[in-house]
Amino acid sequence: MRFRDRPLAPSSLDREIYLARPALEEALLRPLKQGRNVLLLGNAGSGKTTLMRRAAEELEAEGEQVTWVNGALAESAEDLLMMVNAALEDRGSSSIGSKEPETGNRLLRLTQALAEHQRAVIMVDGLTEPEIGFELFGRVRDELWMAGHAWLVSARPKDSAALRRPPAEAFWATAVEIPPLNQNEAHDLLRRGLSEEEWKRLKEIPLGGYPRLLIREVEGALEHGHGAREALVSDLVELANALGRSEGIALSELVNLGRPVSAHDPELLERLGWSRPYVQRIFSHLETAGLVRSIPEARGQRTGRPRKLYEPNPLAAE
């Protein structure tokens, strides 16, 4: 198997297994080439970073300056702007950006410093703190426009409400959401990354889904046989149902979400229709029984005790 458990890079090796999605790429590139801003939305494993790297490669081939920032590292809007200014300086576009004016609000000063750099397409990957985005693209929206750069910012749909709340919503020329691969696209992707022997060993071709989850499903099928993951999930849910109806429902929704979640997660609470304290109690039952395991949430800007993120414990069904 030639796939890797990471976003693809613009290298000759990765280019061979990259699945082009022309309509999606064009939806990003057209406004960026016009100097307009794009919000890219995608669930975990949907290919946001890979798609952004492909867009960066295309823009740079046409002579555009592209600057890349890891938004997950920012702890505040000021922090993010400092990272962007530093990245622009590293491109050699200016030496002025780090010299902040001595008057005015610091966030505003950092925003105005962007105008001192040569025009670029600024790509912010993985902005995980929504309020940072609102503070930046809402509070100093007009100043960002005046700075003259185009922005491509990626986020998960569940984190995007603040980025699309007025006045931040007007900053984006368009919001592009990455859809799951359809059956034909899944087929094409797998043909690129599997050997002939591996391809023949697949009893069934997955119908589609997000790239990372699709690849992991195929890895499991090749290693343990088709349906092994489904059997494992079914066993876990059966064990949870033995604890109680609510425990079975909660574990099923956790599996369907496909990512670690806390009892505060809005999407989980909406799916279950339960109160946060009740969800917390049910997950505590599941954790005590060993059917889920917990990891601490990254603290980010939030103070206080870290929340627990819960995920299914596959060892419980073995």
Secondary structure by P-SEA (a helix, b strand, c coil): cccccccccccaaaaaacccaaaaaaaaaaaaaacbbbbbbbcccccaaaaaaaaaaaaaaabbbbbbbcccccccaaaaaaaaaaaaaaaccccccccccccccaaaaaaaaaaaccccbbbbcccccaaaaaaacccaaaaaaacbbbbbbbbccccccccccccccccccbbbbbccccaaaaaaaaaacccaaaaaacccccccccaaaaaaaaaaaaacccaaaaaaaaaaaaaaaaacaaaaaaaaaaaaaccccccccaaaaaaacccaaaaaaaaaaaaaaccbbbbbcccccccccbbbbbbbcccccc
